[in-house]
Amino acid sequence: MRTHTSAKLPALAGVGGVGNTSHRTALRPCVQHRVPSHRQNLSLSCPSRCRTMLISAASTAAAPSAQAAARSNLQQGSASMEVAIQELQQLCQDALKTLGYDDQQSLTISEVLLYAQLRNNSNNMVKVITGGLDKLSDEKPSETHFQTGISAIVDGNHSAGIVVMKEALQLALEKATQSGCGIVGTNHTATGSGAIGYWAKQLADKGMIGIVLSQSPEYVTPHGATEAIFGTNPFAIGVPSENGSVVVDMATSAASWFGLVESDRAGQQVAADVGYNAAGHSTTDPAAIYKGGSIRVFDRSYKGSNIALMIELLAGPLVGGAVEDKLGSKNWGNLMIVLDPKIMGDSKKILHDVQLMLARVKGARKAEGVQEIMLPGERGDRLAEQRLAAGKIDIPKSLYQGLKDMVADGTATPAPQPTSTLPHSPITSITPEAASISSTSPTVTSTMPDVTGTNPHPNSISSPSPVLSSTSTGLTSTTQGASSSSNGVPIITSIIPEATQWSDGEAGTSGGSISERQASGRTAQLAASSSGRAMPADITGQQQQQFEEDVQGQQHQEQQALQAQQPLPRRRHLSTKLLHPPQSTDDPYEAVSPPLYQTATFGQPSATTNGPYDYTRSGNPTRTQLETQMADLEGADQAFAFASGMAALAAVLRLVGAGKGVVAGDDLYGGTSRLLAQVAPNLGIQVTNVDTTDIRAVEKVLVAGHTKLLMLESPTNPRMQICDIATLTQMAHQVGALVVVDNSIMAPTFQQPLALGADISMTSATKFLNGHSDIMGGILSVKGPELAKKVYFTQNAEGAILSPFDCWLCLRGLKTMALRMEAQARNCSILAEALSQHPLITKLNYPGLAGSRGHDLNASQATSGGSLFSFETGNVKASQIIAEQTKLFKITVSFGSVSSSISLPCYMSHASIPAEVRAARGLPDHLVRISVGMEHPQDLLDDLDQAMHQAMLVIGQEPVSLAQFAQPQDTEAQLLYKIATLERQLAAKS
């Protein structure tokens, strides 16, 4: 298990420490890996094959004296000091801000580092001052891919590992809370994930079981080898118990990389079996191990090597982490698995049994000389508790001074705005005689224009970027004639004399033809001028290339700095995602409305090669855009647009196969019932209908090896019954069956079947997706790439695809879906509440009505009762009159339009179901179904009131006004209603 040592951190003076400015400028950076010069001597950011320091002639000559001074300072810096914990965390946050982290990121990182610092874990704040948390110039906001109801991959896009891990933790927790299990991997992070036990503890503290595996760069050699292949590869588990969280964490290496760095800086040797030098020989010199050598596994045997390989496989290829040159590619992975104990049984008993197991370990018979058996992490936790109680912690003086120096050096840039700098100290003059870097660095202030942009992260909220005023190290120069392009990046139109002679066409990309020699020279001059730097005349070709790389690096960082202004990415709300969908096709004109590709065929690159599209049945850019957006909204791996909802369900039926069975509800849409009753048998498929609100009844008909599909509706159409999607899905999966949920009534606005465990969500595009009753379509949103392949094959082979124009109309309708459905649901609730009290209505079916059957279950898996309801009158004639005499409710078989509709399902949408079957299923002929639109609710109430008045007269009942059961919607009517209510109350008292 991980042993937390109390090794002190020596001073950094003389070895490129943060506070040693003169030595920092004496180091030339690694050009290939863009490592800042003051970090290079520690080899913190370059692969093992690139650990050579390129030191100028001047600094090389002074090396002996510098080493002697460094050794002296190291010994002097080994002392510790006591500091208030609150002061230390604030100092750490301020130092992180000088690296370009914003307030929230700095707080997150400092919390993880403090967790380690309090426990003497080597993953502590030393990382801040030694380059272990330096940001990369190409950092972008993270992106979430391959998202399902229980899993996702977060691409860090070279963001800080700790920041990405926090995002992964929140995502995994959310999925585990909803589905009982959350599995989230991360990749492409610029820095490490911090003390791995921190993340396991966070999960256990929330009552979850957490398993965290972390891949890291190549520092560790497999057993029997001397070449670094594995990372230090720590893993941790966090388990809740009756007495709190238990965290077990360990690294698979004999030493941590930063631990070796600390030992080296303290002038300490390590054990002879810890690692090898570059030649493959055992060594006690820590520098020889981490500079080109390798660390051994923790037990120096094949067992430790096997564990390291397990973590490498799970936290590497499985999550998109690199398998070679991980440090050079800045891509190592993490895997976080979160389980809710409830899915494993009685959670209280599990927590009790955990405590029982811990008690057995603590109470085991002690070996001679042992005073207490310590649980994993117990010693560190006790130390942390003592320090937190005292409010103070002892730390190396050099760490405190290093953080203070960083904050002092960064005062020119107001936090939390990141400083726009070159990747290393700039070259002020280079001569062939002495290729050295000057220690003097005049400054140039580069002010970026106001930029208002959107965060490119697909799951974050767009926000404007503030003005970025950044000060860069460089030569003093005046930049003239700078204007801004539409994206806020400065366009240099006139800076140096030669440049002023060019036309706009020559300098830009819109026109002008010049020779390669002129383009190369003038591009370099423009680049130099854009950063306020003039290229020296006496410069070699190699030095010119270096100079141009420096300038390009600064320009790139200035552009990236704009993105750094964005807040920590968070998941977007659905209403925002509807308006800002992920882009699946390239549009050079950035059209606000997606382009319509109304074509059957596409030209190909040649007679023997194919482009991305060839024939619209197989694929069309407009359909791809719709399918991509629907997959995003549903949390699916892929979505497919069909010509109708029934075409989509027919494709699902193809997944079953002859001789196998389908279990479906007994209250289904009429078209679905017809498909299962008349088409499925012809395919050799056996269909069993069952009341899906009865879990035990469903369980009895699910047959392992035979049942291949469970088909659900919730709410059902038209009786609005609610079934437990998550529980039924789990039962179906246990017998090897897929689950499809017809989600047409709720759409992704109110319900996410895939998040509840379903494999396929079918949503009718005819209904709420489009919302205007001017297209027909059905969308299948699918989990899993293999299942998606099968669905696509059927879609392409049978050709029941949604046309490009219908896709385009649906894309247009999606933009307002959240607003429409929320307004319709509000209206529906008002109508249902009033009708439920009217004497003509013998039964009303609406899951949004408090106290109704299925209300609580629906509230647990959906966010609304929706905008459909049905009711019974007990009299077919009365129901017919209500339907026919309303003026605002159009008699129609569909639902989900912006305008209200009404129908008698047994005579319309469900007429294909035999009368005896309808009667057996409790579907009476007098049932009325209403789809509520966006009209003013008072108008809808008045319309129903007059229709019901006529119906009651015809069937011989005394008419009763609906108004007395409804809360008035007009302001004046509301006032009169309140007055009448008060009068009744006063009359009752008298």
N, C-alpha and C positions, 0 to 999 in steps of 0.2 A: 504494500500500500504506500501511498505517497507520504514521504517523511518531510515535514516542514523544518528546514534548518534555520538557524538564526545568524547566518553569516552576514557580516556587516558590509555595506557597500562603500568602497573606497572612493576617494576623490577622482575627478576626471582630468584634472589639470595635466597638460603635457601629452595626452593621448587623444586629442581631438574632442575634448569635452565641449559641452554647450557653451560654457563661459569663456572658452579659450579662443578668442576671435583671431588672434594673430596666427595661431597654429592652424586654425580652420582654413585660412586662405592659402596656407602653404601646401595643401593637398589638392591634387588635381583629381576631379571626379572620374568615375567609370563612365565612359561615354555610352557604352552599350546598354547598361541597365539604369542609367540616369540616377545614380545614388548621390545624394548630397555629400560634399567633400568632408564635412565634419563627422560623418557617420562611417566613412569608408574603412578606417583603420580597425573598426570592430567587425567588418564584414557582415553587417546586419541585413543588407538587402540584395546582395549579389549571390548567384549560385556558387557552389563550391568550386567549380571550374574557373570562376572569375573572381578570385580572392586577392589578386595582386594589387597593391596600392601603387598608383602612378604618381610618384613624388617628384617635384621639380628639382632641378640641379641644386638650387640654393638650399632647399630643405634637406636634400640628401646629404649634403656636406655637413649639415649641422646635426645629423641624426644621433651620433654618440652622446653629445651633451643633452639633447632632448630626451633620450632614453634615461639618462642618469637623473634628470630632473623629474621625469615621470615616476621612476621608482621611489624617489624621495617623497613626492607628493602622494603616491599611493599609500605609503606607510602612514603618513600624517593624516590621510583622509579616512583611515579605518575606524576612527572614533565615532561614537553615536551621540545623539542628542534627543531630548524629549520635546515633543511638540504636541499642541492640542490637535485632536483628531479633526475637529471642524476646520481649523486653520489649514491643516494638511490637505484635506479634500478640496477646499476652496482654491488653494495654491495649485493643486493638480488640475482643477478645472481651468484656471486661468492659463496655465502652461499649455493645456490642450488647445485652447482657443488660439494661441499663437501658431499652432500647426494648421489652423483653418477649420477646426470643428466649431459648430454653432453651440448655443447654450444647451439645448437638449442632448445633443451628442456628447458634449463634454461631461454633462451630469451622468449620463448612462455609463460612459467609459470609466469615469472616476469611481463610480459605485462598485464596478467589477474589480478595479484595481485595488480599492480600499479593502474589499473582501479578502483579497490575497494578502495585502500588506498586514492586516490584522492577524493573519494566521501564519506569517513568515513564509508564505508561498512565494516561489521565485517569479511567478507571473504577476509581479507587483508594479509599483510606479516607476521602477527603474526603466521600464519600457519607454516611458515618455522621454527621458533624457538621453537614451541611447539609440533612438531612431526606430525602435520597435513599433511605433505607432505613427510614423510619418505617412502623410497622405500621398497618393499618387496623382500625377497631373491629369491622367485620363479617367479619374473617378467619375462615375455617373450614378444617379439614383438606382437603387436595386429594382429588380423586376421579378414578378412571380410567374412561374410557368408550370405546366402539367398539373394544374390544380384539380383535385377531385374533392369529394366530401370528406375524405380522411387524410389526404396527402397533398403535398405541393413541393416544388423546388424553388428556392429563392436564389436568383443570380445576383450576387453582390455588386457586379459591375465595378470591381476594384474599390468598393467602399470599405470602411473599417470593419474588421471581423466582428468586434463586439457589438457594433451598431446593427449589423446584419443578423447576428445571433439573437438580439432582442426582438427584432421583427419576426424571426423564425419562431421564437418562443411564444409570442403573442398569437401567431397564426396556428401553431400546433395546439395551444391551449383552447383556442376558439373551436377547432375541429374536434378535440377530445370532449369538450363540453357538449357539443351538439351530437356527436356520433359515438362517443365512448373511446375513440382512438384518434390520435393525430400524429402523422409522420411527416416531418418536414426536413428537407435537406438544403444545404447551402453550398454555393461554390463561388469562385472568383472574388474572394475577399483579399484585400491588400495586406491585412495584418491578421494576427492570431485572434482566437476567440476568447482569450482571457482564461482565468481559472475555471476549469470545466466544472468543478464542483459547485460553483455559483449558480449555474443554470439548472443543475439537478436539484439544488436546494430551492430555487424559486418555484419549480414545479411541485416538489413535495410539500412546500408550504401552502400550496393551493389545493392540497388533498389529492394530487395526482401522482401516479408512478412515472418517474422520468428516467429515461435512458439516453445518455448523450455520448456520442462517439465523435472523436475529433482527429482528422488527418492533419499532418503538418509536413513541412518541407523535408527533403532528404538529409537527415542528420544521423540516422541509426542504421547499423549494418545488421543484416540477417545473421543468425547463428551459423558459424562456420565460414563467414565471409569477412572481408575487411572494407568493402565498398558501401557507402551510405546509400540505402535504397528506401528504407522506411522513414517515417517521421517519428517524433517522440510519442505520438499517437496515444494521448490520454483518453480514458473513458470514465464515465461516472454513472451511478444510479442514485436516484433520490426516491425514498419511500416514506410515506406518511405513517405515523404510528400514534398510539394513544397519548404518548408523551412528547409529541413533536416530530420533526423531520429527521430522517437518518440519511446521511450522504456517504457513499463509499466511492472514492475516486482514486485513480492511480494512473501513472504513466507507464508505458511499456519499455521505457529506456532506463539505463543505469543512472543517468543524470539528465537534467534539463539543459537546453542550450544556453539559456540565460544564466543558469547556475554556473556553467563553465566560464562564461564571460566574467561573472562576479569573482570567481576564484582566481582567474587570470589577473584581474585588475587589483586584487588584494595580495597578489604575489604568493598565492597558496598552491600547493600541489594537490593532485587527486589520487585516488587509489589506482594501482597499476592495472586493475581489471576493468576500469571504467570505459576505456576506448583505445582507438588506434590513431597513429599519426598518418600522414599522407602516404607513407611508404608501407603501411599495413602492419607496423610494429606497435606493441603495447607501449604506452607512455603514461607518465604521471604529470606531464605538462598540459594543462587545460587548453592553452592556446594552440598547441599542436593538434589537439582533437577537433576543436571547432573551426580551425583554419585549414580546411582541406582534408582533415581526417574523418573519423566516424565514431559514434557512440555505440556501445554494446547494449543489448537488451537487458532488462532489469535483473533477470536471474541467470544471465550468461549461459542460457541453454536453449534447446529447440522449443521448449514449452513457451517461453517468453516470446520467442521469434514467431511462433504460431499465433499467439494472441495479437501481436503487432500486425501480422498479415490479415487476420480477421478484420481488425479495425480499418486497415488500409483498403480492403475490399468493400466493406459496408459504407465507409465514409469517403470513398474515392469514386470508383466507377459508378456506383449506384446513384450518386448525387451529382455526377458531372464534374467531379474533381479530377485534376490531372494525375497521371500515373508516372510521368517522368518530367524532370526539370520543373517541379512544382514551384520552387522559389522563383525561377526565372520567368515563369508564366504567371506568377502571382495567382495561382489557382490551387487551393487545397480545400477539401470538403469537410462538412460537418453533417451529422445525422442526429436528429432529435426525435425520439419516440415517446409519446405521451399516452398513458392509459388511465382511464377512469376506473378505479377499483370496482365500481358497480357492475361493470361488464364481466367481471370474474367471479361474482357471487355477492354475498352479504358484505358490504364495505366495512361495517362496524366489526364484524368478525375478523376480517382481513387485518384491520388496524390492531385489533387485540392480539392476533397471532403474531404479527410483526413484533409487538412489544414482548410477547412471550419468548420469541426467538432471541431477541436482544438480551433479555434477562438471563437466558440460559448461557449465553456467551460470557456475560459479565460474572456470572456465578460459577463458572467452570473452576475445577480444582487448579490452583496456581502452582507453577513450577517454583523450585527453590529460589529464593531471593526476589521473587516478583511480588510487589506490593499491591498492584491493581492491574486488572486486565482492561485495557483501553479499547473502546470501539473505534473503528475507522473514523478519523476526523475529530474524535472527541478531544484530543489534546489541543488541536488548533482552535476548536470552538471555545474551549475553556479560556485559552489565551485571548481570543477575540472578545469574549464576554468581560474578562478582567479589564482589558484596555478600554472597552466602551464604557464600563462602569466608572473608570477613572477619568475618562474623557481625554486621555493622553496616550501617546505611543512613542516608543523609542525607535528612531530611524537613523541611518547613517547621515552624518553631517553633509557628506558629498551629495546625497540625494536631495536634501533640503536646499543646498546651495545651487544645485543644478536646476531645480525647478524655479528658484528665485531668479537665476540668471536668464532662463527662458522668458519669464514674464517681463523682466527688465528689458531684454533685447526686443520684445514684441510690443513695447508701449507705443511705438510710432503708428501702429495699426489698431484702431478702436475695435475692441471685441464686440460682437462675435464675427465681424467681417474678416474673411481670410486675406492674408497678404499675397499679392501677386508678385512672385519672385521667380528668378531663373532657377533651374534645378540645382544650381550650385553658384558659388561666387563668380561674378562675371570677369571676363578677360578684359583688362584695360589696355594692355600693350603686350605684344609678343614679338620678339626678335629672333632671328635664326641663331644668334650667339648664345642667348639664354632663354630657353623655352620655359619660362617660369610665369607664375601668376602673381600679379602685383598685390600687395597687402592693402593698398588703398582703394577704396571703392566709393567714388562720388555717387550721388543718387539722382534719379530722375523720377518725377511724379507723373504717373499715367492715370488720367481720370477717364473712366468709362462713362458713356452716356446713360441716361435713365432707360431702363429696359423693363417692359412688362411682358412676361412670358408665361408659359405654362410648364408645369412639371411633366417631363416625359414619362414618369412612372405610371403604368396603367392603373395602379390601384391607389393613387394618391390624389389629393385635392389641389387643383391649380391655385397658385397664388402669385401676385405680382412680385417681381424682384425689385428691391430698393436700389437706389443709386449706389454703385460700387466705386468707392474712391480708394485706390490702392497705390502704395508707394513701393517701387521696385528698386533694387540695387542695380546700378548701371551707370553710364556716362551721362553727365549733365548735357541736355540738348533740348531745343525748343521744337515741338512738333506743330507744324502749321498745315492749314488746309485740310483738316480732318473732318469728315462728315460721317454720318451714321447710315448704315443700310437698314432695311426694314427689320432685321433681327437684332439690331443693336450693336453689331460688331463694327468698329471704326473702319472706314475706307480712307486710305491715305491717297490724296489727290495731288499734293504738292509738298515736297519736303526738301529734297536735295536738288541742286541746279539741273543735273541731268534729267531728273524725273519730271521737272516742269515742262520739258520739251515733248513729252509723250502725249498722245491723244488718249481720251478715255477708253477708246477701243483697244489700244495697245496695252494699257495698264490693267484692263479688266478682262472679262471673258466673253464680252458681247461682240467683239470683232477685232480687226487688226491682225496683221501677220508680220512677225519679225523673226529673225534668224535665231537658231538655238543658242548661238554665242551671245547675242544681245539679250535674249530672254534670261539666260542664266545669270549674266552679270547684273542686269537691271532688277531681276527678282531678288537677288541678294541685297542690292542697295535699298530696294523698297522695304525688304524685311528688316534690315538694319535700322532704317529710318523709322519704321513703325514702332520700334521700341526705344527710339531716341538715342540710337547708337550709331556712330560712324565707323566704317571698317578701316583699320589701319592700312596704309599704303604698302608698308614693308612686311608683307605677310605671305607665308608659304601656302601652297595649295592645300596641304593637310590642315594647316591652321585655319584657312578660310572655311573649309568644310566644318571644322569644329565651331567656328564663329557662327556659321549659318545654323547649325544645330542648336546652339544656345539661343539664338533669336527665335527660331521656330518653337523651341520649348517655352519661351516666355509668352509668345502669342497664344500658344495652345492653353497655357495655364490661365491667361487672362480671360479666355473664352470659358474655360471650365469654372473659373471663379464665379461667373454669373450663375451657373447651376448650383454652386455651393451655397448660394444665398437661400435656396429653397429649404423649407422646413423638412424635418424627418418625414419621409414618405409614409402615408397612411392609406388605408384602403378607402376607395371612393364610395360614396353613397350611390345607390342604384339610379336615382334621378340624374346624377351627374354622369354616370357611365352610359346612360341612354343617349346623352347629348355628345359625349366624347368617347366613341367606341374605339377599340384598337383598329389600326389601319392594316388591312390585309393586302392592299394593292397600292402600287406607286401612282400618284397623281401629280404630274409636274406642275399643275396649275393650282394645287392646294384648294380645290373647290370645297365650299362649305357643305354643299349637298353632294353626296357620293355620286360619281358618274354612272350613267346607265349604259351598259354594253348590250345594246339591243341587236344581237347578231347570232347567227346559228353557227358560223365557222370562223376560224382565225388563221391568218397566214402563218406559215412556218419558216424557220430560218433557212432551211434547205430541204432538198428532196429526201435526205437521209437523217435529218435531225428534227426533233420536236421542241416546240416552245412550251411554256407553262400551260397554255390552253390550245385545244385544237377543235373541239366540238362541244357545243353548249350542253348537250346531254351529259357529257363527262365532267364539265366544269365551265363556269363563267365567272369573270371577276365580280360582277354585281352579286351573284349568288354567294360567292366566297365571302364577300363583305358581310352579307346577312348571316351566313353560317358562323363566321368568326365572332360576330357580335353576340349571337345567341349562345355560343359556347362560353363566352365571357360572362354573360348574365346568369347562366345556369350553373357555372362552375364545372363545365364539362371539358373533356379532352377534345371533343370535336362535335359539331352539330351538322345536320343535313336537312335541307329544305325540300319538301315534297309538294306535289301538286295539290294535295288535300290532306286533312288529318287522317282520313281513312287510308289513303295511299301510304302514309307513314306507318300506321298500325299494321297494314298488310305486310310491309317490309319487316316489321318486328316478328310477325307470325312466321316468316321464312326462317327465322333462327331456330325454330322448334324441331323440325324434322319429323318425318313420317314415323308413326308408331309411338310417339311421345305425347305427353299431356300438357294441357294448359289449365290453370286454375284462375278463374275470373269471378268478379263480383256478380251479384244478382240484381243490382240496380245500376245499369250502365246506359250510356248513350245508345239510342236505337240502332245507329249504324254499326257500332261495335258489336252489339248483340247479334245483328244480322251476319256480320263477318264471322263471328265465332260459331253461330248456329248453322250456317249454310255453306260457308267457304271452307272453314277449317276441316270439317269431316271429309271433304273431297281431297284434302291434302294428307289424309291419314292421321289427322291430329285429333286426339280425344279432348273434349272440353268439359270441365266440371265447374258449374256455377255454385257459389256459396255466399252466405252473408259475411262480407269481409269486416263487419263491425264485431263479429263474434270470433275472437282469436282462436278459441279452442276448436270451433268448427273448421276454420281454415287449416289448423294444424292437422286435423284428422284426414284431410284430403290431399295434403302434400306428401308425395310418395318419392322417396329417394331413388334416383336412377330413372324414374319415369316422368315426373313433373319437371319440365324444362323452362316454364314461364309462369310467373304470377302477374296477372294484369289487374291493376288497381285504379280506382277513381276516388279522390277525396278532395272536396265534397263530391258525392255521387250526383249523377244527373238522371232524373230531376228531383229526387227526394232529399238531396243535400245531406246525406249521411256521411259521417266521418269515420275513417278507419285509421288505425295506428300504423302509419307507414313504416316507421323505424322498426317496430317489433315484428311486423309481418315480413319485412325485408330480411331481417336476421333469420327468421324461421325458414324462408325460402332459400336463402344462401346455404343453410345447413343441409338441405337436401339437394343442392347443386342446381337450383333454379335461378334464372334471371328474373329481375323485377322491372316492369315498366309501369310508370304512373302517368295516367292522362291528367295533365295539370292545366287543362284549358280554362277551367273556371277561375283558378287563382293566378296562373301565369307566374313567371319568376318575380313579379312585383311583390306578391304576397306569400309565396311558398317555393321552397327549393328542394324538390324531391331527391336530387342527387346528394345533397348534404345530409339527408335523412337515411342514406344508404342505398337508394335505388340505383339501378344500372342505367336505365334509360328514362328520360322525361319526354313525354310527347305533349306538345302544346299546339293547339290549333291557331295558325296564323290568321285564319278567317275571323277569329274572335278578337280578343283584347290586344294581341300583338299589333295588328293593323288598326283595329278600332273603328273603321269607317264603313264596314260591310261592302267594300269594293274589290276584294280579292278573295280567292280561296287558296288555302295552303296549310301545311302541317310541318312542324319542326321536330326532329328527333335529336335530343342532346344526349350524348353518350359518354360513359366513363370507360377508360381503357382503350389503348391503341388497337388491340386485337379485335375487340368488339366493333370498334369504329371501322376497321377494314372490312368486316363482314357486312355491315350496314351499307358502306359505300358501294361494295360490289353489287348488292341488290339494287341500290338506287341507280347505278349506271347501267346495269344489265337490263332492268325492266323499264327504265326511262321515265318513271313518274316524278319528274323534277319540276320545281317551281320555275316559271318563266322569268327571264331577266326583268321584265317590266313589273311583274307582280312582286319580285324581290325588292325592286326599287320602291314601290309603293309601301311595302312592309317596313323598309328602312325608314321611310318618312314617318310612318305611323308610330314606330318605336320611340321616336323623340318625345312624344307627349304621353306615352303609356302610363308613367307614374302619376302624372297630374290627372289623367282621365280616370284611372282606376280608383285613386283615392277619393276623387269627387263622387264617383258613382257609388262607392262603398258607403260614403257618408249619407247619400240620399237613400240608399237601400236600408240602412239602419233605421232611418226615420220612418220609412214606409212600413217596414216589418214590425216595428214597435207599435205603431198605430193599429195595423191590421190584426195583430195578435190578440187585441182586446175586443175586436168587433164581434158581435154575436153571430153574424153570418158565417164567420170563419170558424170551422170546427177543428182545424189543425193547421199550424203554420210551421214550415221547415226552413230554418235559417240558423246556421251555426254561430252567427255573430250576435245572436240574441241571448243575453245572460239568462242562465237557468235552462236553456234548451238542451236537448240531447246532443252530445258531442261538442258542446261549447268549450269545455275545459280542454279536451283533447285537441280540438282545432287550434285553440290559443297556444298550445305547447309546440305546435309544428308549423303554424302559419301566423302571419302578422295581422290578419284581418278576416272578417267573415265573408268578404267578397261582395258582389253586387247582384247575386242571383238569389231568389227565394221562391218557394212554391207553397201553395196552400190548398186546402180542401174545403168545399162548401157542403158536401153531402148531397148535392143536387146538380146533375149535369146541366139542366136548363139554366140554373142560376149562374153557373160557371161560364156557359156559352154567352149569356147576355153581358156579363162583366167584360169578357174578352172583346165582344163585338161593339159594345157601346162606348168604350173608352175612345178618346180622340187623340191623345198623345202617345198611346201605346200601340205601335204597329203590330198586327198579327203576323208573326214570322217564326220560322223553325229554328233560327239561329239565336245567338246572344252575343254580348260583348261589344256592341256598337255604342257610339256616343249618344244615340237616341234610344229611348226605352222601347221595349217590345214585350209582347204577351202571347201566350200560346196554351193550347190544351194538348200536352204531350202525347196522350193516348190516341189522339186523332191526327197527330202531325209527326213529330220527330221520332216517336216510339211506336208508330202504327204498324211497323213491320214485325213487332213482337206479337205473337198470338195472344188473343184476349185471355185465354185460360192461364197462360204463363204470366201475363201482366197481373191478373187477379191473385195468383199464387205468390207473387212477389210483393204484393201490397201496393200496387200501382193502380189507383182507381180512375175511372173515366172522368170524374169531376175534378181531378187535380188541375190546378192552374199554375203555370210557371211564369214568373216575371223577371225580365232582365232590366235593371234600372239604369237609365242613362244620366246625362249631365244636365237635364232640364232643372229648373228651379223646383225644389221639393214641394213647395206650397202648391204649385200648379199641378204636380203629379198627384198630390193628395186630393185636391179638388176634383180632378178628373176621375180618379177611382171612386170618390165619394158619390158623384152623380151616377156613375155606372152601377154601383152597388145599390143605390137607391132604387133604380129601375128594376134591378134583378129581384129585390125583395118584394116589390109590388107585384111582379109577375107570379112569384111562387107563393104569394099570399101571406107574407110576413110584414109586420109593421116596420117601415123603414127607420133605421137608426143612423144618425149622422156620424160619419167617420171623424169629423172635426173635433168631437168631444174627447176622442182618444189620442189626438195628435197634438204635439207641441207646435203652435203656429210658427211659421217661418218668417213672415213679414214683421217688421218692427211694430207697426201699428196693431197688427193682429196679436202679437205677443203681449203688448200692453193690455189690450182688452181681455185677453185670456187670463192674465194675472189678476186683473180687477175682478173678473168673474169668479176666479178661484178664491180670492179673499172674501168676496160676498158670500160664497157658499160656506166658507169656514165660519164667518160671523153668524150666519143663519143657524149653523149647526150648534154653536155655543149658546145662542139665545133659546 
